[in-house]
Amino acid sequence: MHDVAAAAGVSRGTVSRVINGGYVSGAARAAIEAAIAEVGYVPNTAARNLVMQRSQAVAFLVLEPPSLILEDPNIGAIMLGANAVLSSADYQLVNLVVDSARDTERITKYLSGGFVDGAVIVSARANDPITRVVTDLALPATFVGHPADLKQGIPFIGIDNVGSARAITERLAATGRKRIGMIAAAVDRDSGADRLTGFRQALGRRFKPNLVAHVPFYDYASGMEGMRQLLQREPRLDGVFAASDAVAAGALQVLRELGRSVPGDVGVVGFDDSPWAQRTDPALSTVHQPAKEIGAQAADLVLRQLGGKTPEPGGILLPTPIVWRASA
Amino acid sequence: MHDVAAAAGVSRGTVSRVINGGYVSGAARAAIEAAIAEVGYVPNTAARNLVMQRSQAVAFLVLEPPSLILEDPNIGAIMLGANAVLSSADYQLVNLVVDSARDTERITKYLSGGFVDGAVIVSARANDPITRVVTDLALPATFVGHPADLKQGIPFIGIDNVGSARAITERLAATGRKRIGMIAAAVDRDSGADRLTGFRQALGRRFKPNLVAHVPFYDYASGMEGMRQLLQREPRLDGVFAASDAVAAGALQVLRELGRSVPGDVGVVGFDDSPWAQRTDPALSTVHQPAKEIGAQAADLVLRQLGGKTPEPGGILLPTPIVWRASA
């Protein structure tokens, strides 16, 4: 800026006024614009924003193993929904990858260090260090999902996992299935635990604990593992509720390998209505998650907080219609 | 910092020395640390880094439609490879989503505004505005792939797409196939154009232009579309080179729908060796791309430039072995 002022023969204050949109005479403006072009000056937006106490950036974090994020198209759809809303408000979404303890530690510093004005946080579990930093700093944030230890007053957005799981299990049972199992993934997340609760509620007294296979993640490999376990425990199994579409895709692969027909021998239902659901053979009957809308509303809640509004207490739950295709 | 100094009864300079690791007496340090805890002071890392003229952050950008990024596990693997290298050097990878013209415009400002020290850029085409900003600013960057207009001296990293495509086509032809077609995706990218060139070279005088179906993207839907086109033009087709594994997965789906056996009636080969390759039925014969390694080396080249080293002229090409499975 010093060089621009010298080249234009004006004070640095006048240069600053041109850059920041204040009043200067037409002649001074023309001289300064020519000088800017001459010296190749680029305003440092980071510096300017810092003076304004803002970065115009919002972090997007998914607290799941990255291998899982990469194969879960829903998470991508949530991110695109959030990006669209932030972009139209001229905010930059910065997606931060959490792949190690070192990443977590560095990111907590990044979040508290003035690089972002807010955050959208997906899939937090209780006791996550990133959740703790965000709540301790009172960084404007929205959670997608609802970790058990989320402080009152911090907004969250999600779906009714209990009700949705109950509804699709009831629908599966209504096709005449007698021995229905569940591949229950990620029960350390609120979503995973709630889907298992909904499954239990739907079966009521017909629920058998040994027909629940617990697997760690919402992914294809977990689906294969869970399906093998269920068939070992109950070879006459005729129905399966898989906790996500990726899990269901893994289950279908095992059923195919073992020569079981779907839906003839075994009816299979998933959860998410992600692109997986239309690519399996047969296509999956599943619960539709409005992933883009979840992301859009999460971003909107961050922007409202940045605009000085206090979020309403409690969370927002979006509707989840059942999509019935060919797998059950 | 003013509040901390007042609470501790010392000067702001002394507080600054404690925070920045300079020498102070043990008693002053204890008083200041107690005052920091009391007033809840958090150092603004963004401000401190700005004084040092650095952000300790590197942008990661993929210049492809986001829907495609979400279903291409290779891009995720490149990002994780880059993140691991940046993380161990205490740099924050910030992944920026490009989903609209507005995103592009805002991101060019972000890149030039001091928020990042460098960038890894994947899948740039010629004339991309983001490429132009990066090269105009001389921002330390590495390109994954090689856009036709990349300035001399800017490092890039990739694979020998021509040689790899030639090798897998030759291998497919060696299984006795007589009428081999190609589903050629994204020929507006260097990778897409080069894979088509390799296919042509392998077939030599047996190459028939009407057995190339051009499709826009490296994705499943493009694979379905391309396969339908090829079979319409040549119903007796007995071999297909699909430009990526996702494209091959779409092609397999169409062949299955039409009752053609693979590899019995038609041999199919892909490109990438992504998780898709092991989930198709039958599993794909394909070209292995060392995606994590590509990301790691791209990040390393950015860090070298940040360390003041001039990158070697030209690019780095990594080896791509053929992985032969069951689809051909």
Chai-1 contact restraints between the chains, C-beta under 6 A:
chainA,res_idxA,chainB,res_idxB,connection_type,confidence,min_distance_angstrom,max_distance_angstrom,comment,restraint_id
A,V42,B,S112,contact,1.0,0.0,6.0,A-B,restraint_1
A,N44,B,G114,contact,1.0,0.0,6.0,A-B,restraint_2
A,T45,B,G113,contact,1.0,0.0,6.0,A-B,restraint_3
A,A46,B,G113,contact,1.0,0.0,6.0,A-B,restraint_4
A,A46,B,G114,contact,1.0,0.0,6.0,A-B,restraint_5
A,A46,B,F115,contact,1.0,0.0,6.0,A-B,restraint_6
A,A47,B,L50,contact,1.0,0.0,6.0,A-B,restraint_7
A,L50,B,A47,contact,1.0,0.0,6.0,A-B,restraint_8
A,P66,B,L80,contact,1.0,0.0,6.0,A-B,restraint_9
A,L70,B,P73,contact,1.0,0.0,6.0,A-B,restraint_10
A,L70,B,G76,contact,1.0,0.0,6.0,A-B,restraint_11
A,P73,B,L70,contact,1.0,0.0,6.0,A-B,restraint_12
A,G76,B,L70,contact,1.0,0.0,6.0,A-B,restraint_13
A,L80,B,P66,contact,1.0,0.0,6.0,A-B,restraint_14
A,N83,B,V97,contact,1.0,0.0,6.0,A-B,restraint_15
A,N83,B,D99,contact,1.0,0.0,6.0,A-B,restraint_16
A,S87,B,R102,contact,1.0,0.0,6.0,A-B,restraint_17
A,S87,B,D103,contact,1.0,0.0,6.0,A-B,restraint_18
A,Q92,B,R106,contact,1.0,0.0,6.0,A-B,restraint_19
A,Q92,B,Y110,contact,1.0,0.0,6.0,A-B,restraint_20
A,L93,B,V97,contact,1.0,0.0,6.0,A-B,restraint_21
A,V94,B,V94,contact,1.0,0.0,6.0,A-B,restraint_22
A,N95,B,N95,contact,1.0,0.0,6.0,A-B,restraint_23
A,V97,B,N83,contact,1.0,0.0,6.0,A-B,restraint_24
A,V97,B,L93,contact,1.0,0.0,6.0,A-B,restraint_25
A,D99,B,N83,contact,1.0,0.0,6.0,A-B,restraint_26
A,R102,B,S87,contact,1.0,0.0,6.0,A-B,restraint_27
A,D103,B,S87,contact,1.0,0.0,6.0,A-B,restraint_28
A,R106,B,Q92,contact,1.0,0.0,6.0,A-B,restraint_29
A,Y110,B,Q92,contact,1.0,0.0,6.0,A-B,restraint_30
A,S112,B,V42,contact,1.0,0.0,6.0,A-B,restraint_31
A,G113,B,T45,contact,1.0,0.0,6.0,A-B,restraint_32
A,G113,B,A46,contact,1.0,0.0,6.0,A-B,restraint_33
A,G114,B,N44,contact,1.0,0.0,6.0,A-B,restraint_34
A,G114,B,A46,contact,1.0,0.0,6.0,A-B,restraint_35
A,F115,B,A46,contact,1.0,0.0,6.0,A-B,restraint_36
